[in-house]
């Protein structure tokens, strides 16, 4: 095989990483969805969960095929035998299942869009192209069910301007001490969406804290809940200051069960993944928020989440739960390998 042929056919760092991340996420999603399908009572919600499960199982099978072809180690990820008891009592309501799978689809759209943009090999490109389209279909299906049940939360409406205009005052960027200008559509959009994600994340942390038997893990989830609730209060205050109602909470979508459902390894992975996603969303929000006080607020919250994520990663390493992601070799280690 020519060197150029090898370079064209070998998986790139971005391709391997995105495939690996997808495998980890979908193997965990299968655990969640299998458990939820044992409990869900609403047939419309069941249909959406089943569709999501089929997507995840298809993704796992295709990634295994690509990695096997490349003689690349298949991640361990999460399994039904080790990481979930699908016969466990209900921890969350059907409504939570629906909101959760809706977020799953939206996350997939973002992840697969970036993965598709960096895919070179045709089979990898086609995989992420199909995965992106599946995520779009999942979001559409969940949206229709949410709408039909009166559960869909629309972002606020904006008044129609009488004409186009241009910003003339530098105060457009200010917001610390002087009179604050009204929020832009992008600022409202991000405050609203970040509130929704944190509200759902807070309930998830509460549920996880109820079913773990490890005190350190319990404390971590409780701290995660407190951070999420605090962030919701901050986002809500910005919206309410401009007479905009904040979205609803999901506190009624959890039961009082304390019976084992998911492994601590699985729950910690999900919690740290959600934290990493929040950091990314806040970073994007900074770029779309011209008002300096809002950008500063997001920067402060990112710093808090970075510290929380570090605590979670250390806890996973301590307990042997952190599967090592794809990485380059240590050239210094190789250089000294034959030294006696």
C-alpha positions as a Markdown table, in Angstrom:
| # | Residue | x | y | z |
|---|---|---|---|---|
| 1 | Unk | 0.0 | 0.0 | 0.0 |
| 2 | Unk | 1.3 | 3.4 | -1.0 |
| 3 | Unk | 1.8 | 6.0 | 1.8 |
| 4 | Unk | -0.7 | 8.3 | 0.2 |
| 5 | Unk | -3.3 | 5.4 | 0.1 |
| 6 | Unk | -2.6 | 4.7 | 3.7 |
| 7 | Unk | -3.2 | 8.3 | 4.7 |
| 8 | Unk | -6.4 | 8.4 | 2.7 |
| 9 | Unk | -7.8 | 5.3 | 4.3 |
| 10 | Unk | -6.6 | 5.5 | 7.9 |
| 11 | Unk | -9.0 | 7.1 | 10.4 |
| 12 | Unk | -8.0 | 10.6 | 11.4 |
| 13 | Unk | -7.8 | 11.8 | 15.0 |
| 14 | Unk | -11.1 | 13.6 | 14.6 |
| 15 | Unk | -12.8 | 10.6 | 13.0 |
| 16 | Unk | -11.6 | 8.2 | 15.7 |
| 17 | Unk | -12.5 | 10.6 | 18.5 |
| 18 | Unk | -16.0 | 11.3 | 17.1 |
| 19 | Unk | -16.7 | 7.6 | 16.6 |
| 20 | Unk | -15.4 | 6.8 | 20.0 |
| 21 | Unk | -17.5 | 9.5 | 21.7 |
| 22 | Unk | -20.6 | 8.4 | 19.8 |
| 23 | Unk | -20.0 | 4.8 | 20.9 |
| 24 | Unk | -19.7 | 5.8 | 24.5 |
| 25 | Unk | -22.8 | 8.1 | 24.4 |
| 26 | Unk | -25.0 | 5.6 | 22.5 |
| 27 | Unk | -24.0 | 2.6 | 24.7 |
| 28 | Unk | -25.1 | 4.6 | 27.7 |
| 29 | Unk | -28.2 | 5.8 | 25.9 |
| 30 | Unk | -29.2 | 2.2 | 25.3 |
| 31 | Unk | -29.1 | 1.5 | 29.0 |
| 32 | Unk | -31.4 | 4.5 | 29.7 |
| 33 | Unk | -33.8 | 3.7 | 26.8 |
| 34 | Unk | -34.1 | -0.1 | 27.6 |
| 35 | Unk | -35.0 | 0.8 | 31.2 |
| 36 | Unk | -37.5 | 3.5 | 30.2 |
| 37 | Unk | -39.2 | 1.2 | 27.7 |
| 38 | Unk | -39.9 | -1.3 | 30.5 |
| 39 | Unk | -41.8 | 1.4 | 32.4 |
| 40 | Unk | -43.3 | 3.9 | 29.9 |
| 41 | Unk | -47.1 | 3.8 | 29.8 |
| 42 | Unk | -47.9 | 6.5 | 27.2 |
| 43 | Unk | -47.9 | 4.8 | 23.7 |
| 44 | Unk | -46.9 | 8.0 | 21.9 |
| 45 | Unk | -43.9 | 8.5 | 24.2 |
| 46 | Unk | -43.1 | 4.7 | 23.8 |
| 47 | Unk | -42.9 | 5.2 | 20.0 |
| 48 | Unk | -40.3 | 8.0 | 20.4 |
| 49 | Unk | -38.2 | 6.0 | 22.9 |
| 50 | Unk | -38.3 | 3.0 | 20.6 |
| 51 | Unk | -37.1 | 5.1 | 17.6 |
| 52 | Unk | -34.3 | 6.6 | 19.7 |
| 53 | Unk | -33.2 | 3.1 | 20.8 |
| 54 | Unk | -33.1 | 1.8 | 17.2 |
| 55 | Unk | -30.9 | 4.8 | 16.3 |
| 56 | Unk | -28.4 | 4.1 | 19.1 |
| 57 | Unk | -28.3 | 0.3 | 18.4 |
| 58 | Unk | -27.7 | 1.0 | 14.7 |
| 59 | Unk | -24.9 | 3.5 | 15.6 |
| 60 | Unk | -23.2 | 0.9 | 17.9 |
| 61 | Unk | -23.3 | -1.8 | 15.2 |
| 62 | Unk | -21.8 | 0.5 | 12.5 |
| 63 | Unk | -19.0 | 1.8 | 14.7 |
| 64 | Unk | -18.1 | -1.7 | 15.7 |
| 65 | Unk | -17.9 | -2.6 | 12.0 |
| 66 | Unk | -15.6 | 0.4 | 11.2 |
| 67 | Unk | -13.4 | -0.3 | 14.2 |
| 68 | Unk | -13.2 | -4.0 | 13.5 |
| 69 | Unk | -12.2 | -3.2 | 9.9 |
| 70 | Unk | -9.4 | -1.0 | 11.2 |
| 71 | Unk | -8.3 | -3.4 | 13.9 |
| 72 | Unk | -9.0 | -0.6 | 16.4 |
| 73 | Unk | -10.0 | -1.5 | 19.9 |
| 74 | Unk | -13.8 | -1.4 | 20.4 |
| 75 | Unk | -14.6 | 0.7 | 23.5 |
| 76 | Unk | -16.1 | -1.1 | 26.5 |
| 77 | Unk | -18.6 | 1.7 | 27.1 |
| 78 | Unk | -21.7 | 0.6 | 29.0 |
| 79 | Unk | -23.7 | -2.7 | 28.9 |
| 80 | Unk | -27.1 | -3.9 | 30.0 |
| 81 | Unk | -25.4 | -6.5 | 32.3 |
| 82 | Unk | -23.1 | -4.1 | 34.1 |
| 83 | Unk | -24.7 | -0.7 | 34.1 |
| 84 | Unk | -28.5 | -0.9 | 34.4 |
| 85 | Unk | -31.3 | -2.9 | 36.1 |
| 86 | Unk | -34.1 | -2.7 | 33.6 |
| 87 | Unk | -36.5 | -4.3 | 36.1 |
| 88 | Unk | -35.9 | -1.5 | 38.7 |
| 89 | Unk | -38.8 | 0.6 | 39.9 |
| 90 | Unk | -39.7 | 3.9 | 38.2 |
| 91 | Unk | -37.4 | 6.8 | 39.0 |
| 92 | Unk | -38.7 | 9.3 | 36.5 |
| 93 | Unk | -42.1 | 9.9 | 34.9 |
| 94 | Unk | -43.0 | 9.4 | 31.2 |
| 95 | Unk | -42.9 | 13.2 | 30.8 |
| 96 | Unk | -39.3 | 13.2 | 31.9 |
| 97 | Unk | -38.5 | 10.4 | 29.5 |
| 98 | Unk | -39.9 | 12.6 | 26.7 |
| 99 | Unk | -38.0 | 15.7 | 27.6 |
| 100 | Unk | -34.9 | 13.7 | 28.1 |
| 101 | Unk | -35.0 | 12.1 | 24.6 |
| 102 | Unk | -35.8 | 15.5 | 23.1 |
| 103 | Unk | -32.6 | 16.8 | 24.5 |
| 104 | Unk | -30.8 | 13.7 | 23.4 |
| 105 | Unk | -31.8 | 14.4 | 19.8 |
| 106 | Unk | -30.8 | 18.1 | 20.0 |
| 107 | Unk | -27.4 | 17.1 | 21.4 |
| 108 | Unk | -27.0 | 14.6 | 18.5 |
| 109 | Unk | -27.7 | 17.3 | 15.9 |
| 110 | Unk | -24.9 | 19.5 | 17.4 |
| 111 | Unk | -22.4 | 16.6 | 17.8 |
| 112 | Unk | -23.0 | 15.0 | 14.4 |
| 113 | Unk | -22.9 | 18.3 | 12.5 |
| 114 | Unk | -19.4 | 18.9 | 13.8 |
| 115 | Unk | -18.3 | 15.3 | 13.3 |
| 116 | Unk | -19.7 | 15.4 | 9.7 |
| 117 | Unk | -17.7 | 18.5 | 8.9 |
| 118 | Unk | -14.4 | 16.9 | 9.9 |
| 119 | Unk | -15.1 | 13.4 | 8.4 |
| 120 | Unk | -12.8 | 12.5 | 5.4 |
| 121 | Unk | -13.3 | 8.9 | 4.8 |
| 122 | Unk | -16.5 | 8.1 | 2.8 |
| 123 | Unk | -17.8 | 5.5 | 5.2 |
| 124 | Unk | -17.3 | 7.8 | 8.2 |
| 125 | Unk | -18.9 | 10.7 | 6.4 |
| 126 | Unk | -21.9 | 8.6 | 5.4 |
| 127 | Unk | -22.2 | 7.3 | 9.0 |
| 128 | Unk | -22.3 | 10.8 | 10.5 |
| 129 | Unk | -24.6 | 12.1 | 7.7 |
| 130 | Unk | -27.1 | 9.3 | 8.5 |
| 131 | Unk | -26.7 | 9.9 | 12.2 |
| 132 | Unk | -27.4 | 13.6 | 11.8 |
| 133 | Unk | -30.5 | 12.9 | 9.7 |
| 134 | Unk | -31.7 | 10.4 | 12.4 |
| 135 | Unk | -31.2 | 13.0 | 15.1 |
| 136 | Unk | -33.3 | 15.5 | 13.0 |
| 137 | Unk | -36.0 | 12.9 | 12.7 |
| 138 | Unk | -35.9 | 12.2 | 16.4 |
| 139 | Unk | -36.2 | 15.9 | 17.3 |
| 140 | Unk | -39.2 | 16.3 | 14.9 |
| 141 | Unk | -40.9 | 13.2 | 16.4 |
| 142 | Unk | -40.4 | 14.4 | 20.0 |
| 143 | Unk | -41.6 | 17.9 | 19.1 |
| 144 | Unk | -44.8 | 16.6 | 17.6 |
| 145 | Unk | -45.5 | 14.5 | 20.7 |
| 146 | Unk | -44.7 | 17.4 | 23.0 |
| 147 | Unk | -47.0 | 19.7 | 21.0 |
| 148 | Unk | -49.9 | 17.1 | 20.9 |
| 149 | Unk | -49.7 | 16.8 | 24.7 |
| 150 | Unk | -49.4 | 20.5 | 25.4 |
| 151 | Unk | -45.9 | 20.0 | 26.8 |
| 152 | Unk | -43.8 | 21.9 | 24.3 |
| 153 | Unk | -42.3 | 25.1 | 25.7 |
| 154 | Unk | -41.9 | 27.8 | 23.1 |
| 155 | Unk | -39.2 | 30.4 | 23.5 |
| 156 | Unk | -40.5 | 34.0 | 23.9 |
| 157 | Unk | -41.9 | 36.0 | 21.0 |
| 158 | Unk | -40.4 | 39.3 | 19.8 |
| 159 | Unk | -42.4 | 42.3 | 18.6 |
| 160 | Unk | -42.2 | 43.0 | 14.9 |
| 161 | Unk | -40.0 | 46.0 | 14.2 |
| 162 | Unk | -41.4 | 48.8 | 12.1 |
| 163 | Unk | -38.2 | 49.0 | 10.0 |
| 164 | Unk | -34.6 | 48.0 | 10.0 |
| 165 | Unk | -32.1 | 50.0 | 12.0 |
| 166 | Unk | -28.4 | 50.2 | 12.9 |
| 167 | Unk | -26.8 | 50.4 | 16.3 |
| 168 | Unk | -25.5 | 53.9 | 17.0 |
| 169 | Unk | -24.7 | 54.0 | 20.7 |
| 170 | Unk | -21.8 | 52.2 | 22.4 |
| 171 | Unk | -24.2 | 51.6 | 25.3 |
| 172 | Unk | -25.5 | 48.6 | 23.2 |
| 173 | Unk | -22.5 | 46.7 | 24.6 |
| 174 | Unk | -22.7 | 48.0 | 28.2 |
| 175 | Unk | -24.8 | 46.6 | 31.0 |
| 176 | Unk | -22.8 | 46.9 | 34.2 |
| 177 | Unk | -23.8 | 50.2 | 35.8 |
| 178 | Unk | -25.7 | 52.3 | 33.3 |
| 179 | Unk | -29.3 | 51.6 | 32.2 |
| 180 | Unk | -29.3 | 48.3 | 30.5 |
| 181 | Unk | -30.7 | 48.0 | 27.0 |
| 182 | Unk | -33.4 | 45.4 | 26.2 |
| 183 | Unk | -32.2 | 41.9 | 25.5 |
| 184 | Unk | -31.5 | 40.9 | 21.9 |
| 185 | Unk | -33.2 | 37.8 | 20.4 |
| 186 | Unk | -30.0 | 35.8 | 20.6 |
| 187 | Unk | -29.5 | 36.7 | 24.3 |
| 188 | Unk | -33.1 | 35.7 | 25.1 |
| 189 | Unk | -32.7 | 32.5 | 23.1 |
| 190 | Unk | -29.6 | 31.4 | 25.0 |
| 191 | Unk | -30.8 | 32.4 | 28.4 |
| 192 | Unk | -34.0 | 30.5 | 27.8 |
| 193 | Unk | -32.4 | 27.3 | 26.4 |
| 194 | Unk | -29.7 | 27.3 | 29.1 |
| 195 | Unk | -32.5 | 27.5 | 31.8 |
| 196 | Unk | -34.3 | 24.6 | 30.2 |
| 197 | Unk | -31.2 | 22.4 | 30.1 |
| 198 | Unk | -30.3 | 23.2 | 33.7 |
| 199 | Unk | -33.8 | 22.6 | 34.9 |
| 200 | Unk | -33.8 | 19.1 | 33.4 |
| 201 | Unk | -30.2 | 18.5 | 34.6 |
| 202 | Unk | -31.2 | 19.4 | 38.2 |
| 203 | Unk | -33.9 | 16.8 | 38.2 |
| 204 | Unk | -31.5 | 14.3 | 36.7 |
| 205 | Unk | -29.0 | 15.0 | 39.5 |
| 206 | Unk | -31.7 | 14.6 | 42.1 |
| 207 | Unk | -32.7 | 11.2 | 40.7 |
| 208 | Unk | -29.2 | 10.0 | 40.5 |
| 209 | Unk | -28.4 | 11.1 | 44.1 |
| 210 | Unk | -31.4 | 9.0 | 45.3 |
| 211 | Unk | -30.1 | 5.7 | 43.8 |
| 212 | Unk | -26.4 | 5.7 | 44.4 |
| 213 | Unk | -24.9 | 4.0 | 47.4 |
| 214 | Unk | -21.5 | 5.8 | 47.3 |
| 215 | Unk | -21.4 | 8.9 | 49.6 |
| 216 | Unk | -18.9 | 10.7 | 47.4 |
| 217 | Unk | -21.0 | 10.2 | 44.3 |
| 218 | Unk | -24.1 | 11.2 | 46.2 |
| 219 | Unk | -22.4 | 14.4 | 47.3 |
| 220 | Unk | -21.3 | 15.1 | 43.8 |
| 221 | Unk | -24.8 | 14.8 | 42.4 |
| 222 | Unk | -26.2 | 17.0 | 45.1 |
| 223 | Unk | -23.6 | 19.6 | 44.3 |
| 224 | Unk | -24.6 | 19.3 | 40.6 |
| 225 | Unk | -28.2 | 19.8 | 41.5 |
| 226 | Unk | -27.4 | 22.9 | 43.5 |
| 227 | Unk | -25.2 | 24.4 | 40.7 |
| 228 | Unk | -27.9 | 23.7 | 38.1 |
| 229 | Unk | -30.6 | 25.3 | 40.3 |
| 230 | Unk | -28.4 | 28.4 | 41.0 |
| 231 | Unk | -27.8 | 28.8 | 37.3 |
| 232 | Unk | -31.5 | 28.6 | 36.6 |
| 233 | Unk | -32.1 | 31.4 | 39.1 |
| 234 | Unk | -29.5 | 33.6 | 37.4 |
| 235 | Unk | -30.9 | 33.0 | 33.9 |
| 236 | Unk | -34.4 | 33.6 | 35.2 |
| 237 | Unk | -33.5 | 36.9 | 36.8 |
| 238 | Unk | -32.2 | 38.2 | 33.5 |
| 239 | Unk | -35.4 | 37.2 | 31.8 |
| 240 | Unk | -37.7 | 38.5 | 34.5 |
| 241 | Unk | -35.9 | 41.9 | 34.6 |
| 242 | Unk | -37.2 | 42.3 | 31.1 |
| 243 | Unk | -40.7 | 41.0 | 31.8 |
| 244 | Unk | -40.0 | 37.6 | 30.2 |
| 245 | Unk | -41.3 | 34.5 | 31.9 |
| 246 | Unk | -38.8 | 31.7 | 32.6 |
| 247 | Unk | -39.5 | 28.2 | 31.4 |
| 248 | Unk | -41.1 | 25.6 | 33.7 |
| 249 | Unk | -39.2 | 23.3 | 36.0 |
| 250 | Unk | -39.4 | 19.5 | 36.0 |
| 251 | Unk | -39.4 | 18.9 | 39.8 |
| 252 | Unk | -42.7 | 16.9 | 39.6 |
| 253 | Unk | -41.2 | 14.4 | 37.1 |
| 254 | Unk | -39.3 | 12.4 | 39.6 |
| 255 | Unk | -40.4 | 9.7 | 42.1 |
| 256 | Unk | -39.2 | 8.9 | 45.6 |
| 257 | Unk | -37.5 | 5.6 | 44.6 |
| 258 | Unk | -34.1 | 4.8 | 46.1 |
| 259 | Unk | -33.6 | 1.4 | 44.4 |
| 260 | Unk | -30.6 | 0.8 | 42.2 |
| 261 | Unk | -31.2 | 1.6 | 38.6 |
| 262 | Unk | -27.9 | 2.7 | 36.9 |
| 263 | Unk | -24.3 | 2.0 | 37.9 |
| 264 | Unk | -22.3 | 4.8 | 39.5 |
| 265 | Unk | -19.9 | 4.6 | 36.5 |
| 266 | Unk | -22.8 | 5.2 | 34.1 |
| 267 | Unk | -24.4 | 8.0 | 36.1 |
| 268 | Unk | -21.0 | 9.8 | 36.6 |
| 269 | Unk | -20.3 | 9.6 | 32.9 |
| 270 | Unk | -23.6 | 11.1 | 32.1 |
| 271 | Unk | -23.2 | 13.9 | 34.7 |
| 272 | Unk | -19.7 | 14.9 | 33.5 |
| 273 | Unk | -20.9 | 14.7 | 29.9 |
| 274 | Unk | -23.8 | 17.1 | 30.7 |
| 275 | Unk | -21.3 | 19.4 | 32.5 |
| 276 | Unk | -19.0 | 19.5 | 29.4 |
| 277 | Unk | -22.0 | 20.3 | 27.2 |
| 278 | Unk | -23.0 | 23.1 | 29.4 |
| 279 | Unk | -19.6 | 24.6 | 29.2 |
| 280 | Unk | -19.8 | 24.5 | 25.4 |
| 281 | Unk | -23.3 | 26.0 | 25.4 |
| 282 | Unk | -22.2 | 28.8 | 27.7 |
| 283 | Unk | -19.2 | 29.5 | 25.5 |
| 284 | Unk | -21.4 | 29.8 | 22.5 |
| 285 | Unk | -23.8 | 32.0 | 24.5 |
| 286 | Unk | -20.9 | 34.4 | 25.2 |
| 287 | Unk | -20.3 | 34.8 | 21.5 |
| 288 | Unk | -23.9 | 35.6 | 20.9 |
| 289 | Unk | -24.4 | 38.0 | 23.8 |
| 290 | Unk | -23.2 | 41.5 | 23.0 |
| 291 | Unk | -24.0 | 42.9 | 26.4 |
| 292 | Unk | -20.8 | 42.8 | 28.5 |
| 293 | Unk | -22.5 | 41.9 | 31.8 |
| 294 | Unk | -24.1 | 38.8 | 30.2 |
| 295 | Unk | -20.8 | 37.7 | 28.8 |
| 296 | Unk | -19.1 | 38.2 | 32.2 |
| 297 | Unk | -21.9 | 36.2 | 33.8 |
| 298 | Unk | -21.4 | 33.2 | 31.5 |
| 299 | Unk | -17.6 | 33.4 | 32.0 |
| 300 | Unk | -18.1 | 33.1 | 35.8 |
| 301 | Unk | -20.5 | 30.2 | 35.4 |
| 302 | Unk | -18.0 | 28.4 | 33.0 |
| 303 | Unk | -15.3 | 28.7 | 35.7 |
| 304 | Unk | -17.6 | 27.1 | 38.2 |
| 305 | Unk | -18.5 | 24.3 | 35.9 |
| 306 | Unk | -14.8 | 23.7 | 35.0 |
| 307 | Unk | -14.1 | 23.1 | 38.7 |
| 308 | Unk | -17.1 | 20.9 | 39.0 |
| 309 | Unk | -16.1 | 18.9 | 35.9 |
| 310 | Unk | -12.6 | 18.4 | 37.4 |
| 311 | Unk | -14.0 | 17.1 | 40.6 |
| 312 | Unk | -16.1 | 14.6 | 38.6 |
| 313 | Unk | -13.2 | 13.4 | 36.5 |
| 314 | Unk | -11.0 | 12.9 | 39.6 |
| 315 | Unk | -13.8 | 10.9 | 41.2 |
| 316 | Unk | -14.2 | 8.7 | 38.2 |
| 317 | Unk | -10.4 | 8.1 | 38.0 |
| 318 | Unk | -10.3 | 7.3 | 41.7 |
| 319 | Unk | -12.9 | 4.6 | 41.2 |
| 320 | Unk | -11.6 | 3.2 | 37.9 |
| 321 | Unk | -14.6 | 4.4 | 35.9 |
| 322 | Unk | -12.9 | 6.6 | 33.4 |
| 323 | Unk | -12.3 | 4.8 | 30.1 |
| 324 | Unk | -9.3 | 6.4 | 28.4 |
| 325 | Unk | -10.3 | 8.2 | 25.1 |
| 326 | Unk | -8.2 | 8.0 | 21.9 |
| 327 | Unk | -4.9 | 9.9 | 22.3 |
| 328 | Unk | -1.5 | 10.3 | 20.6 |
| 329 | Unk | 1.6 | 8.4 | 21.8 |
| 330 | Unk | 4.0 | 9.7 | 24.4 |
| 331 | Unk | 7.2 | 10.3 | 22.2 |
| 332 | Unk | 9.4 | 10.9 | 25.3 |
| 333 | Unk | 8.2 | 7.5 | 26.8 |
| 334 | Unk | 9.0 | 5.8 | 23.5 |
| 335 | Unk | 12.4 | 7.4 | 23.3 |
| 336 | Unk | 13.4 | 5.9 | 26.7 |
| 337 | Unk | 11.6 | 2.6 | 26.2 |
| 338 | Unk | 14.8 | 0.7 | 25.4 |
| 339 | Unk | 16.9 | 2.4 | 28.0 |
| 340 | Unk | 18.1 | 0.0 | 30.7 |
